[in-house]
Amino acid sequence: MNLTRLVYYSQRNPSEALDVDHLIETCQRNNGRLNVSGLLHYNGDHFLQVLEGGRVEVSALYHRIARDSRHSNIILLSCSDVRERMFPTWSMGLHQRMDDRTRQIYLRYFATDDVNPETINVESLLDVLQDLSVELAPRVTIDQT
Ligand SMILES: Cc1cc2nc3c(=O)[nH]c(=O)nc-3n(C[C@H](O)[C@H](O)[C@H](O)COP(=O)(O)O)c2cc1C
């Protein structure tokens, strides 16, 4: 079975209520059932999300998420077949900080910590997200057997 990884960037809609804990619970419940893993990075203004799983599941989930009024201006950064999951232990990990540590990690891979979704190099962005994910407690729900 193929494995697809999709990455997008979006802007939080400030006029819609957002309960991040509730959102992540929904993600973990649904994604675990779909064998979708990934990471959600939220800095208070923007979301960056990685979804990995079967092509059909990732595609359907992305279209559902894209219709969600809690965010807008969604930019699809990449969608491609991959050989391996990058975030196998998270049905959806949440990284919610933009602190000095996060900035240091950005600066390891980019000249500035200012993400411009129009020009950003997605491979470097995934390196950032992978380094950020190391600091999260694993939430294992993907059955890899
Ligand atoms: C930034 C963002 C990321 C989301 N990511 C996911 C996700 O990974 N999985 C998911 O099931 N829903 C995600 N959602 C929520 C969906 O848009 C939708 O509300 C949810 O899937 C509905 O699930 P329910 O029918 O179980 O309530 C996300 C929403 C936003 C705003």
The ligand as a Gaussian input file, in Angstrom:
#p B3LYP/6-31G(d) Opt

LIG

0 1
 C       -6.188000      23.313000      11.497000
 C       -7.145000      22.150000      11.563000
 C       -6.642000      20.858000      11.506000
 C       -7.507000      19.765000      11.556000
 N       -6.993000      18.506000      11.500000
 C       -7.834000      17.446000      11.563000
 C       -7.318000      16.116000      11.511000
 O       -6.112000      15.866000      11.391000
 N       -8.224000      15.104000      11.617000
 C       -9.562000      15.317000      11.759000
 O      -10.316000      14.341000      11.844000
 N      -10.071000      16.555000      11.815000
 C       -9.233000      17.619000      11.724000
 N       -9.753000      18.886000      11.799000
 C      -11.195000      19.057000      12.065000
 C      -12.036000      18.812000      10.845000
 O      -12.078000      19.971000      10.059000
 C      -13.468000      18.416000      11.265000
 O      -14.005000      19.403000      12.125000
 C      -13.484000      17.093000      11.995000
 O      -12.769000      16.122000      11.262000
 C      -14.925000      16.598000      12.219000
 O      -14.857000      15.415000      12.936000
 P      -16.122000      14.783000      13.686000
 O      -17.129000      14.547000      12.580000
 O      -15.599000      13.514000      14.305000
 O      -16.559000      15.805000      14.693000
 C       -8.903000      19.987000      11.694000
 C       -9.397000      21.300000      11.732000
 C       -8.528000      22.368000      11.674000
 C       -9.063000      23.766000      11.742000

